[in-house]
């Protein structure tokens, strides 16, 4: 049960961070010497778009892992945590940190 609480806390933290980033968007001031891609697009905009895409993919994977962990914990009537459940919690933590890092970057 403790593992489920940890997973829920990590998932909640990732959601809160995401909401915080949306409430206070980074104010990017265009600079005259800003890097441009060959098509004329801003390099920063392309990076932000790719980071957003990766964050959505990681969040989907995070949800799958959390649901899988919950099912494992519910079907186990023992108070012993399996090794696979422990690995899932570590993967959930990695994904949450990765998403958090991307949101903080810009």
Buried (B, 14 or more C-beta within 10 A) or exposed (E): EEBBEBBBEBBEBBBEBBEEBEEEEEEEEEEEEEEEEEEEEBEBEBEBEEBEEEBEEBBEBBBEBBEBBBEBBEEEEEEEBEEEBEEBBEBBBBBBEBBBEBBEEE
